[in-house]
Amino acid sequence: MDEGTVTVPDEQYERLAALAAARGVSPETQLARLIDDAYAGLDADVDAPESLPLGVCDGSDEE
């Protein structure tokens, strides 16, 4: 991923800092993890519906 600058509003930063403290990391590390998770969600392979546990769906309308 490319290095860049991210601006976080004060009220969001407070929440980010609290989440980071609860996980024992710096706010910058927590933000990097959140960004990485978001990118992984876009690029991740979707599980086939038949591989999901009974009663869990993949959210698509296909049958």
Predicted model as a PDB file, atoms N, CA, C, CB and O in Angstrom, pLDDT in the B-factor column:
MODEL        1                                                                  
ATOM      1  N   MET A   1       0.846  -1.167   0.000  1.00 55.00           N  
ATOM      2  CA  MET A   1       0.000   0.000   0.000  1.00 55.00           C  
ATOM      3  C   MET A   1       0.896   1.236   0.000  1.00 55.00           C  
ATOM      4  CB  MET A   1      -0.965  -0.005   1.219  1.00 55.00           C  
ATOM      5  O   MET A   1       1.980   1.229   0.585  1.00 55.00           O  
ATOM      6  N   ASP A   2       0.438   2.280  -0.654  1.00 63.00           N  
ATOM      7  CA  ASP A   2       1.193   3.533  -0.714  1.00 63.00           C  
ATOM      8  C   ASP A   2       1.091   4.272   0.606  1.00 63.00           C  
ATOM      9  CB  ASP A   2       0.687   4.423  -1.861  1.00 63.00           C  
ATOM     10  O   ASP A   2       0.060   4.252   1.278  1.00 63.00           O  
ATOM     11  N   GLU A   3       2.185   4.922   0.956  1.00 73.00           N  
ATOM     12  CA  GLU A   3       2.175   5.762   2.150  1.00 73.00           C  
ATOM     13  C   GLU A   3       1.428   7.040   1.828  1.00 73.00           C  
ATOM     14  CB  GLU A   3       3.620   6.069   2.645  1.00 73.00           C  
ATOM     15  O   GLU A   3       1.520   7.550   0.711  1.00 73.00           O  
ATOM     16  N   GLY A   4       0.697   7.558   2.787  1.00 77.00           N  
ATOM     17  CA  GLY A   4      -0.042   8.794   2.570  1.00 77.00           C  
ATOM     18  C   GLY A   4      -0.437   9.403   3.890  1.00 77.00           C  
ATOM     19  O   GLY A   4      -0.085   8.898   4.956  1.00 77.00           O  
ATOM     20  N   THR A   5      -1.164  10.483   3.810  1.00 83.00           N  
ATOM     21  CA  THR A   5      -1.616  11.181   4.999  1.00 83.00           C  
ATOM     22  C   THR A   5      -3.123  11.021   5.122  1.00 83.00           C  
ATOM     23  CB  THR A   5      -1.220  12.676   4.952  1.00 83.00           C  
ATOM     24  O   THR A   5      -3.861  11.150   4.145  1.00 83.00           O  
ATOM     25  N   VAL A   6      -3.562  10.740   6.332  1.00 81.00           N  
ATOM     26  CA  VAL A   6      -4.983  10.618   6.620  1.00 81.00           C  
ATOM     27  C   VAL A   6      -5.321  11.624   7.702  1.00 81.00           C  
ATOM     28  CB  VAL A   6      -5.362   9.164   7.056  1.00 81.00           C  
ATOM     29  O   VAL A   6      -4.647  11.688   8.730  1.00 81.00           O  
ATOM     30  N   THR A   7      -6.362  12.409   7.474  1.00 87.00           N  
ATOM     31  CA  THR A   7      -6.817  13.375   8.466  1.00 87.00           C  
ATOM     32  C   THR A   7      -8.010  12.785   9.201  1.00 87.00           C  
ATOM     33  CB  THR A   7      -7.185  14.738   7.804  1.00 87.00           C  
ATOM     34  O   THR A   7      -8.972  12.325   8.586  1.00 87.00           O  
ATOM     35  N   VAL A   8      -7.931  12.805  10.524  1.00 87.00           N  
ATOM     36  CA  VAL A   8      -9.001  12.264  11.357  1.00 87.00           C  
ATOM     37  C   VAL A   8      -9.555  13.406  12.208  1.00 87.00           C  
ATOM     38  CB  VAL A   8      -8.488  11.077  12.258  1.00 87.00           C  
ATOM     39  O   VAL A   8      -8.809  14.048  12.948  1.00 87.00           O  
ATOM     40  N   PRO A   9     -10.872  13.661  12.103  1.00 90.00           N  
ATOM     41  CA  PRO A   9     -11.469  14.717  12.937  1.00 90.00           C  
ATOM     42  C   PRO A   9     -11.275  14.418  14.428  1.00 90.00           C  
ATOM     43  CB  PRO A   9     -12.976  14.866  12.620  1.00 90.00           C  
ATOM     44  O   PRO A   9     -11.148  13.259  14.823  1.00 90.00           O  
ATOM     45  N   ASP A  10     -11.255  15.468  15.247  1.00 90.00           N  
ATOM     46  CA  ASP A  10     -10.978  15.314  16.680  1.00 90.00           C  
ATOM     47  C   ASP A  10     -11.884  14.298  17.356  1.00 90.00           C  
ATOM     48  CB  ASP A  10     -11.119  16.643  17.373  1.00 90.00           C  
ATOM     49  O   ASP A  10     -11.406  13.453  18.113  1.00 90.00           O  
ATOM     50  N   GLU A  11     -13.203  14.367  17.092  1.00 89.00           N  
ATOM     51  CA  GLU A  11     -14.126  13.435  17.760  1.00 89.00           C  
ATOM     52  C   GLU A  11     -13.886  11.987  17.316  1.00 89.00           C  
ATOM     53  CB  GLU A  11     -15.584  13.834  17.470  1.00 89.00           C  
ATOM     54  O   GLU A  11     -14.060  11.056  18.103  1.00 89.00           O  
ATOM     55  N   GLN A  12     -13.489  11.805  16.069  1.00 92.00           N  
ATOM     56  CA  GLN A  12     -13.163  10.464  15.592  1.00 92.00           C  
ATOM     57  C   GLN A  12     -11.835   9.993  16.182  1.00 92.00           C  
ATOM     58  CB  GLN A  12     -13.105  10.438  14.053  1.00 92.00           C  
ATOM     59  O   GLN A  12     -11.672   8.814  16.496  1.00 92.00           O  
ATOM     60  N   TYR A  13     -10.887  10.918  16.331  1.00 93.00           N  
ATOM     61  CA  TYR A  13      -9.583  10.566  16.872  1.00 93.00           C  
ATOM     62  C   TYR A  13      -9.705  10.082  18.320  1.00 93.00           C  
ATOM     63  CB  TYR A  13      -8.631  11.766  16.788  1.00 93.00           C  
ATOM     64  O   TYR A  13      -9.010   9.154  18.733  1.00 93.00           O  
ATOM     65  N   GLU A  14     -10.581  10.711  19.073  1.00 93.00           N  
ATOM     66  CA  GLU A  14     -10.792  10.272  20.460  1.00 93.00           C  
ATOM     67  C   GLU A  14     -11.283   8.829  20.500  1.00 93.00           C  
ATOM     68  CB  GLU A  14     -11.801  11.195  21.175  1.00 93.00           C  
ATOM     69  O   GLU A  14     -10.821   8.034  21.319  1.00 93.00           O  
ATOM     70  N   ARG A  15     -12.207   8.496  19.629  1.00 93.00           N  
ATOM     71  CA  ARG A  15     -12.718   7.121  19.570  1.00 93.00           C  
ATOM     72  C   ARG A  15     -11.628   6.161  19.106  1.00 93.00           C  
ATOM     73  CB  ARG A  15     -13.937   7.034  18.627  1.00 93.00           C  
ATOM     74  O   ARG A  15     -11.492   5.059  19.638  1.00 93.00           O  
ATOM     75  N   LEU A  16     -10.847   6.593  18.102  1.00 92.00           N  
ATOM     76  CA  LEU A  16      -9.745   5.787  17.599  1.00 92.00           C  
ATOM     77  C   LEU A  16      -8.712   5.543  18.696  1.00 92.00           C  
ATOM     78  CB  LEU A  16      -9.091   6.469  16.391  1.00 92.00           C  
ATOM     79  O   LEU A  16      -8.229   4.422  18.856  1.00 92.00           O  
ATOM     80  N   ALA A  17      -8.373   6.585  19.451  1.00 94.00           N  
ATOM     81  CA  ALA A  17      -7.396   6.468  20.532  1.00 94.00           C  
ATOM     82  C   ALA A  17      -7.896   5.532  21.627  1.00 94.00           C  
ATOM     83  CB  ALA A  17      -7.086   7.846  21.121  1.00 94.00           C  
ATOM     84  O   ALA A  17      -7.118   4.755  22.181  1.00 94.00           O  
ATOM     85  N   ALA A  18      -9.187   5.601  21.942  1.00 93.00           N  
ATOM     86  CA  ALA A  18      -9.748   4.709  22.960  1.00 93.00           C  
ATOM     87  C   ALA A  18      -9.706   3.258  22.493  1.00 93.00           C  
ATOM     88  CB  ALA A  18     -11.194   5.114  23.294  1.00 93.00           C  
ATOM     89  O   ALA A  18      -9.362   2.363  23.265  1.00 93.00           O  
ATOM     90  N   LEU A  19     -10.053   3.028  21.233  1.00 92.00           N  
ATOM     91  CA  LEU A  19     -10.002   1.668  20.677  1.00 92.00           C  
ATOM     92  C   LEU A  19      -8.567   1.147  20.674  1.00 92.00           C  
ATOM     93  CB  LEU A  19     -10.582   1.641  19.241  1.00 92.00           C  
ATOM     94  O   LEU A  19      -8.316  -0.006  21.023  1.00 92.00           O  
ATOM     95  N   ALA A  20      -7.627   2.008  20.275  1.00 93.00           N  
ATOM     96  CA  ALA A  20      -6.218   1.624  20.249  1.00 93.00           C  
ATOM     97  C   ALA A  20      -5.717   1.292  21.651  1.00 93.00           C  
ATOM     98  CB  ALA A  20      -5.370   2.743  19.637  1.00 93.00           C  
ATOM     99  O   ALA A  20      -5.009   0.303  21.839  1.00 93.00           O  
ATOM    100  N   ALA A  21      -6.077   2.109  22.628  1.00 94.00           N  
ATOM    101  CA  ALA A  21      -5.647   1.862  24.006  1.00 94.00           C  
ATOM    102  C   ALA A  21      -6.190   0.536  24.516  1.00 94.00           C  
ATOM    103  CB  ALA A  21      -6.100   3.003  24.924  1.00 94.00           C  
ATOM    104  O   ALA A  21      -5.491  -0.203  25.209  1.00 94.00           O  
ATOM    105  N   ALA A  22      -7.442   0.234  24.171  1.00 93.00           N  
ATOM    106  CA  ALA A  22      -8.036  -1.030  24.601  1.00 93.00           C  
ATOM    107  C   ALA A  22      -7.308  -2.227  23.991  1.00 93.00           C  
ATOM    108  CB  ALA A  22      -9.516  -1.072  24.224  1.00 93.00           C  
ATOM    109  O   ALA A  22      -7.284  -3.311  24.575  1.00 93.00           O  
ATOM    110  N   ARG A  23      -6.724  -2.026  22.829  1.00 92.00           N  
ATOM    111  CA  ARG A  23      -6.003  -3.110  22.149  1.00 92.00           C  
ATOM    112  C   ARG A  23      -4.504  -3.055  22.389  1.00 92.00           C  
ATOM    113  CB  ARG A  23      -6.274  -3.061  20.664  1.00 92.00           C  
ATOM    114  O   ARG A  23      -3.762  -3.915  21.914  1.00 92.00           O  
ATOM    115  N   GLY A  24      -4.059  -2.043  23.126  1.00 94.00           N  
ATOM    116  CA  GLY A  24      -2.644  -1.951  23.478  1.00 94.00           C  
ATOM    117  C   GLY A  24      -1.730  -1.539  22.339  1.00 94.00           C  
ATOM    118  O   GLY A  24      -0.564  -1.930  22.305  1.00 94.00           O  
ATOM    119  N   VAL A  25      -2.251  -0.751  21.403  1.00 94.00           N  
ATOM    120  CA  VAL A  25      -1.438  -0.265  20.289  1.00 94.00           C  
ATOM    121  C   VAL A  25      -1.580   1.245  20.184  1.00 94.00           C  
ATOM    122  CB  VAL A  25      -1.850  -0.948  18.958  1.00 94.00           C  
ATOM    123  O   VAL A  25      -2.416   1.847  20.858  1.00 94.00           O  
ATOM    124  N   SER A  26      -0.769   1.845  19.345  1.00 95.00           N  
ATOM    125  CA  SER A  26      -0.867   3.298  19.133  1.00 95.00           C  
ATOM    126  C   SER A  26      -2.052   3.592  18.217  1.00 95.00           C  
ATOM    127  CB  SER A  26       0.458   3.870  18.521  1.00 95.00           C  
ATOM    128  O   SER A  26      -2.476   2.724  17.453  1.00 95.00           O  
ATOM    129  N   PRO A  27      -2.589   4.811  18.290  1.00 93.00           N  
ATOM    130  CA  PRO A  27      -3.680   5.176  17.377  1.00 93.00           C  
ATOM    131  C   PRO A  27      -3.274   5.043  15.903  1.00 93.00           C  
ATOM    132  CB  PRO A  27      -4.133   6.610  17.657  1.00 93.00           C  
ATOM    133  O   PRO A  27      -4.093   4.660  15.067  1.00 93.00           O  
ATOM    134  N   GLU A  28      -2.030   5.354  15.590  1.00 92.00           N  
ATOM    135  CA  GLU A  28      -1.563   5.237  14.211  1.00 92.00           C  
ATOM    136  C   GLU A  28      -1.570   3.782  13.749  1.00 92.00           C  
ATOM    137  CB  GLU A  28      -0.156   5.826  14.075  1.00 92.00           C  
ATOM    138  O   GLU A  28      -1.963   3.485  12.621  1.00 92.00           O  
ATOM    139  N   THR A  29      -1.134   2.877  14.627  1.00 93.00           N  
ATOM    140  CA  THR A  29      -1.149   1.448  14.298  1.00 93.00           C  
ATOM    141  C   THR A  29      -2.575   0.956  14.129  1.00 93.00           C  
ATOM    142  CB  THR A  29      -0.433   0.631  15.385  1.00 93.00           C  
ATOM    143  O   THR A  29      -2.864   0.191  13.208  1.00 93.00           O  
ATOM    144  N   GLN A  30      -3.471   1.388  15.011  1.00 92.00           N  
ATOM    145  CA  GLN A  30      -4.869   0.969  14.918  1.00 92.00           C  
ATOM    146  C   GLN A  30      -5.493   1.472  13.621  1.00 92.00           C  
ATOM    147  CB  GLN A  30      -5.670   1.481  16.128  1.00 92.00           C  
ATOM    148  O   GLN A  30      -6.231   0.736  12.967  1.00 92.00           O  
ATOM    149  N   LEU A  31      -5.210   2.701  13.245  1.00 91.00           N  
ATOM    150  CA  LEU A  31      -5.744   3.252  12.007  1.00 91.00           C  
ATOM    151  C   LEU A  31      -5.219   2.469  10.805  1.00 91.00           C  
ATOM    152  CB  LEU A  31      -5.381   4.742  11.878  1.00 91.00           C  
ATOM    153  O   LEU A  31      -5.972   2.164   9.880  1.00 91.00           O  
ATOM    154  N   ALA A  32      -3.931   2.148  10.820  1.00 90.00           N  
ATOM    155  CA  ALA A  32      -3.349   1.360   9.728  1.00 90.00           C  
ATOM    156  C   ALA A  32      -4.030  -0.002   9.632  1.00 90.00           C  
ATOM    157  CB  ALA A  32      -1.829   1.182   9.935  1.00 90.00           C  
ATOM    158  O   ALA A  32      -4.293  -0.481   8.529  1.00 90.00           O  
ATOM    159  N   ARG A  33      -4.318  -0.630  10.766  1.00 89.00           N  
ATOM    160  CA  ARG A  33      -5.013  -1.924  10.766  1.00 89.00           C  
ATOM    161  C   ARG A  33      -6.422  -1.796  10.189  1.00 89.00           C  
ATOM    162  CB  ARG A  33      -5.082  -2.495  12.192  1.00 89.00           C  
ATOM    163  O   ARG A  33      -6.861  -2.649   9.418  1.00 89.00           O  
ATOM    164  N   LEU A  34      -7.128  -0.730  10.563  1.00 88.00           N  
ATOM    165  CA  LEU A  34      -8.477  -0.516  10.040  1.00 88.00           C  
ATOM    166  C   LEU A  34      -8.455  -0.317   8.528  1.00 88.00           C  
ATOM    167  CB  LEU A  34      -9.127   0.694  10.719  1.00 88.00           C  
ATOM    168  O   LEU A  34      -9.307  -0.847   7.814  1.00 88.00           O  
ATOM    169  N   ILE A  35      -7.484   0.442   8.047  1.00 86.00           N  
ATOM    170  CA  ILE A  35      -7.364   0.663   6.605  1.00 86.00           C  
ATOM    171  C   ILE A  35      -7.024  -0.644   5.899  1.00 86.00           C  
ATOM    172  CB  ILE A  35      -6.290   1.733   6.303  1.00 86.00           C  
ATOM    173  O   ILE A  35      -7.610  -0.955   4.863  1.00 86.00           O  
ATOM    174  N   ASP A  36      -6.082  -1.415   6.447  1.00 84.00           N  
ATOM    175  CA  ASP A  36      -5.724  -2.703   5.856  1.00 84.00           C  
ATOM    176  C   ASP A  36      -6.919  -3.647   5.816  1.00 84.00           C  
ATOM    177  CB  ASP A  36      -4.579  -3.344   6.638  1.00 84.00           C  
ATOM    178  O   ASP A  36      -7.142  -4.338   4.822  1.00 84.00           O  
ATOM    179  N   ASP A  37      -7.690  -3.673   6.910  1.00 81.00           N  
ATOM    180  CA  ASP A  37      -8.884  -4.520   6.957  1.00 81.00           C  
ATOM    181  C   ASP A  37      -9.902  -4.100   5.905  1.00 81.00           C  
ATOM    182  CB  ASP A  37      -9.519  -4.469   8.347  1.00 81.00           C  
ATOM    183  O   ASP A  37     -10.540  -4.948   5.281  1.00 81.00           O  
ATOM    184  N   ALA A  38     -10.053  -2.801   5.709  1.00 82.00           N  
ATOM    185  CA  ALA A  38     -10.998  -2.317   4.692  1.00 82.00           C  
ATOM    186  C   ALA A  38     -10.554  -2.745   3.299  1.00 82.00           C  
ATOM    187  CB  ALA A  38     -11.129  -0.780   4.759  1.00 82.00           C  
ATOM    188  O   ALA A  38     -11.380  -3.182   2.498  1.00 82.00           O  
ATOM    189  N   TYR A  39      -9.260  -2.626   2.995  1.00 78.00           N  
ATOM    190  CA  TYR A  39      -8.771  -3.054   1.695  1.00 78.00           C  
ATOM    191  C   TYR A  39      -8.901  -4.562   1.535  1.00 78.00           C  
ATOM    192  CB  TYR A  39      -7.319  -2.626   1.505  1.00 78.00           C  
ATOM    193  O   TYR A  39      -9.244  -5.033   0.451  1.00 78.00           O  
ATOM    194  N   ALA A  40      -8.640  -5.315   2.569  1.00 72.00           N  
ATOM    195  CA  ALA A  40      -8.762  -6.770   2.497  1.00 72.00           C  
ATOM    196  C   ALA A  40     -10.209  -7.165   2.243  1.00 72.00           C  
ATOM    197  CB  ALA A  40      -8.248  -7.425   3.793  1.00 72.00           C  
ATOM    198  O   ALA A  40     -10.474  -8.136   1.535  1.00 72.00           O  
ATOM    199  N   GLY A  41     -11.144  -6.419   2.816  1.00 69.00           N  
ATOM    200  CA  GLY A  41     -12.553  -6.708   2.593  1.00 69.00           C  
ATOM    201  C   GLY A  41     -12.953  -6.503   1.153  1.00 69.00           C  
ATOM    202  O   GLY A  41     -13.831  -7.204   0.651  1.00 69.00           O  
ATOM    203  N   LEU A  42     -12.330  -5.560   0.478  1.00 61.00           N  
ATOM    204  CA  LEU A  42     -12.637  -5.314  -0.923  1.00 61.00           C  
ATOM    205  C   LEU A  42     -12.019  -6.373  -1.821  1.00 61.00           C  
ATOM    206  CB  LEU A  42     -12.151  -3.937  -1.333  1.00 61.00           C  
ATOM    207  O   LEU A  42     -12.590  -6.728  -2.852  1.00 61.00           O  
ATOM    208  N   ASP A  43     -10.855  -6.877  -1.432  1.00 53.00           N  
ATOM    209  CA  ASP A  43     -10.115  -7.794  -2.285  1.00 53.00           C  
ATOM    210  C   ASP A  43     -10.244  -9.258  -1.884  1.00 53.00           C  
ATOM    211  CB  ASP A  43      -8.682  -7.415  -2.286  1.00 53.00           C  
ATOM    212  O   ASP A  43      -9.824 -10.144  -2.628  1.00 53.00           O  
ATOM    213  N   ALA A  44     -10.812  -9.514  -0.731  1.00 52.00           N  
ATOM    214  CA  ALA A  44     -10.846 -10.885  -0.215  1.00 52.00           C  
ATOM    215  C   ALA A  44     -11.743 -11.769  -1.069  1.00 52.00           C  
ATOM    216  CB  ALA A  44     -11.329 -10.900   1.238  1.00 52.00           C  
ATOM    217  O   ALA A  44     -12.727 -11.314  -1.652  1.00 52.00           O  
ATOM    218  N   ASP A  45     -11.379 -13.031  -1.125  1.00 56.00           N  
ATOM    219  CA  ASP A  45     -12.231 -13.996  -1.821  1.00 56.00           C  
ATOM    220  C   ASP A  45     -13.466 -14.236  -0.978  1.00 56.00           C  
ATOM    221  CB  ASP A  45     -11.476 -15.332  -2.096  1.00 56.00           C  
ATOM    222  O   ASP A  45     -13.379 -14.388   0.240  1.00 56.00           O  
ATOM    223  N   VAL A  46     -14.601 -14.268  -1.622  1.00 59.00           N  
ATOM    224  CA  VAL A  46     -15.861 -14.499  -0.932  1.00 59.00           C  
ATOM    225  C   VAL A  46     -16.056 -16.004  -0.774  1.00 59.00           C  
ATOM    226  CB  VAL A  46     -17.055 -13.855  -1.704  1.00 59.00           C  
ATOM    227  O   VAL A  46     -15.860 -16.773  -1.715  1.00 59.00           O  
ATOM    228  N   ASP A  47     -16.447 -16.409   0.442  1.00 58.00           N  
ATOM    229  CA  ASP A  47     -16.719 -17.824   0.666  1.00 58.00           C  
ATOM    230  C   ASP A  47     -17.925 -18.253  -0.154  1.00 58.00           C  
ATOM    231  CB  ASP A  47     -16.954 -18.108   2.163  1.00 58.00           C  
ATOM    232  O   ASP A  47     -18.901 -17.514  -0.281  1.00 58.00           O  
ATOM    233  N   ALA A  48     -17.847 -19.433  -0.698  1.00 56.00           N  
ATOM    234  CA  ALA A  48     -18.988 -19.984  -1.418  1.00 56.00           C  
ATOM    235  C   ALA A  48     -20.111 -20.239  -0.423  1.00 56.00           C  
ATOM    236  CB  ALA A  48     -18.602 -21.292  -2.175  1.00 56.00           C  
ATOM    237  O   ALA A  48     -19.845 -20.674   0.697  1.00 56.00           O  
ATOM    238  N   PRO A  49     -21.362 -19.980  -0.804  1.00 56.00           N  
ATOM    239  CA  PRO A  49     -22.478 -20.162   0.133  1.00 56.00           C  
ATOM    240  C   PRO A  49     -22.514 -21.560   0.749  1.00 56.00           C  
ATOM    241  CB  PRO A  49     -23.791 -19.891  -0.572  1.00 56.00           C  
ATOM    242  O   PRO A  49     -22.891 -21.716   1.911  1.00 56.00           O  
ATOM    243  N   GLU A  50     -22.128 -22.567  -0.018  1.00 57.00           N  
ATOM    244  CA  GLU A  50     -22.169 -23.929   0.529  1.00 57.00           C  
ATOM    245  C   GLU A  50     -21.101 -24.184   1.592  1.00 57.00           C  
ATOM    246  CB  GLU A  50     -22.009 -24.930  -0.589  1.00 57.00           C  
ATOM    247  O   GLU A  50     -21.181 -25.176   2.317  1.00 57.00           O  
ATOM    248  N   SER A  51     -20.100 -23.300   1.693  1.00 60.00           N  
ATOM    249  CA  SER A  51     -19.067 -23.475   2.708  1.00 60.00           C  
ATOM    250  C   SER A  51     -19.425 -22.775   4.023  1.00 60.00           C  
ATOM    251  CB  SER A  51     -17.738 -22.948   2.188  1.00 60.00           C  
ATOM    252  O   SER A  51     -18.743 -22.957   5.031  1.00 60.00           O  
ATOM    253  N   LEU A  52     -20.505 -21.969   4.010  1.00 59.00           N  
ATOM    254  CA  LEU A  52     -20.928 -21.270   5.220  1.00 59.00           C  
ATOM    255  C   LEU A  52     -21.727 -22.202   6.122  1.00 59.00           C  
ATOM    256  CB  LEU A  52     -21.761 -20.028   4.864  1.00 59.00           C  
ATOM    257  O   LEU A  52     -22.372 -23.130   5.635  1.00 59.00           O  
ATOM    258  N   PRO A  53     -21.691 -21.961   7.455  1.00 64.00           N  
ATOM    259  CA  PRO A  53     -22.476 -22.802   8.376  1.00 64.00           C  
ATOM    260  C   PRO A  53     -23.963 -22.710   8.071  1.00 64.00           C  
ATOM    261  CB  PRO A  53     -22.218 -22.393   9.836  1.00 64.00           C  
ATOM    262  O   PRO A  53     -24.436 -21.709   7.532  1.00 64.00           O  
ATOM    263  N   LEU A  54     -24.688 -23.750   8.418  1.00 67.00           N  
ATOM    264  CA  LEU A  54     -26.134 -23.797   8.207  1.00 67.00           C  
ATOM    265  C   LEU A  54     -26.797 -22.575   8.831  1.00 67.00           C  
ATOM    266  CB  LEU A  54     -26.729 -25.092   8.799  1.00 67.00           C  
ATOM    267  O   LEU A  54     -26.528 -22.248   9.987  1.00 67.00           O  
ATOM    268  N   GLY A  55     -27.651 -21.905   8.088  1.00 63.00           N  
ATOM    269  CA  GLY A  55     -28.363 -20.741   8.587  1.00 63.00           C  
ATOM    270  C   GLY A  55     -27.651 -19.423   8.357  1.00 63.00           C  
ATOM    271  O   GLY A  55     -28.181 -18.368   8.707  1.00 63.00           O  
ATOM    272  N   VAL A  56     -26.447 -19.462   7.768  1.00 61.00           N  
ATOM    273  CA  VAL A  56     -25.706 -18.241   7.478  1.00 61.00           C  
ATOM    274  C   VAL A  56     -25.684 -18.054   5.974  1.00 61.00           C  
ATOM    275  CB  VAL A  56     -24.258 -18.296   8.061  1.00 61.00           C  
ATOM    276  O   VAL A  56     -25.380 -18.989   5.234  1.00 61.00           O  
ATOM    277  N   CYS A  57     -26.005 -16.849   5.517  1.00 61.00           N  
ATOM    278  CA  CYS A  57     -26.003 -16.591   4.091  1.00 61.00           C  
ATOM    279  C   CYS A  57     -24.911 -15.588   3.747  1.00 61.00           C  
ATOM    280  CB  CYS A  57     -27.374 -16.079   3.630  1.00 61.00           C  
ATOM    281  O   CYS A  57     -24.376 -14.910   4.624  1.00 61.00           O  
ATOM    282  N   ASP A  58     -24.590 -15.503   2.473  1.00 58.00           N  
ATOM    283  CA  ASP A  58     -23.546 -14.583   2.028  1.00 58.00           C  
ATOM    284  C   ASP A  58     -24.085 -13.212   1.677  1.00 58.00           C  
ATOM    285  CB  ASP A  58     -22.829 -15.156   0.843  1.00 58.00           C  
ATOM    286  O   ASP A  58     -23.314 -12.340   1.275  1.00 58.00           O  
ATOM    287  N   GLY A  59     -25.379 -12.993   1.814  1.00 64.00           N  
ATOM    288  CA  GLY A  59     -25.975 -11.689   1.574  1.00 64.00           C  
ATOM    289  C   GLY A  59     -26.372 -11.443   0.141  1.00 64.00           C  
ATOM    290  O   GLY A  59     -26.928 -10.389  -0.168  1.00 64.00           O  
ATOM    291  N   SER A  60     -26.101 -12.393  -0.754  1.00 65.00           N  
ATOM    292  CA  SER A  60     -26.521 -12.204  -2.146  1.00 65.00           C  
ATOM    293  C   SER A  60     -27.947 -12.701  -2.305  1.00 65.00           C  
ATOM    294  CB  SER A  60     -25.568 -12.946  -3.128  1.00 65.00           C  
ATOM    295  O   SER A  60     -28.457 -13.459  -1.480  1.00 65.00           O  
ATOM    296  N   ASP A  61     -28.582 -12.255  -3.390  1.00 62.00           N  
ATOM    297  CA  ASP A  61     -29.958 -12.666  -3.645  1.00 62.00           C  
ATOM    298  C   ASP A  61     -30.029 -13.929  -4.491  1.00 62.00           C  
ATOM    299  CB  ASP A  61     -30.716 -11.548  -4.328  1.00 62.00           C  
ATOM    300  O   ASP A  61     -31.120 -14.427  -4.769  1.00 62.00           O  
ATOM    301  N   GLU A  62     -28.877 -14.452  -4.904  1.00 59.00           N  
ATOM    302  CA  GLU A  62     -28.871 -15.652  -5.729  1.00 59.00           C  
ATOM    303  C   GLU A  62     -29.259 -16.861  -4.897  1.00 59.00           C  
ATOM    304  CB  GLU A  62     -27.494 -15.863  -6.373  1.00 59.00           C  
ATOM    305  O   GLU A  62     -28.998 -16.923  -3.695  1.00 59.00           O  
ATOM    306  N   GLU A  63     -29.886 -17.818  -5.560  1.00 55.00           N  
ATOM    307  CA  GLU A  63     -30.280 -19.041  -4.847  1.00 55.00           C  
ATOM    308  C   GLU A  63     -29.418 -20.187  -5.257  1.00 55.00           C  
ATOM    309  CB  GLU A  63     -31.738 -19.381  -5.098  1.00 55.00           C  
ATOM    310  O   GLU A  63     -29.597 -21.301  -4.765  1.00 55.00           O  
TER     311      GLU A  63                                                      
ENDMDL                                                                          
END                                                                             
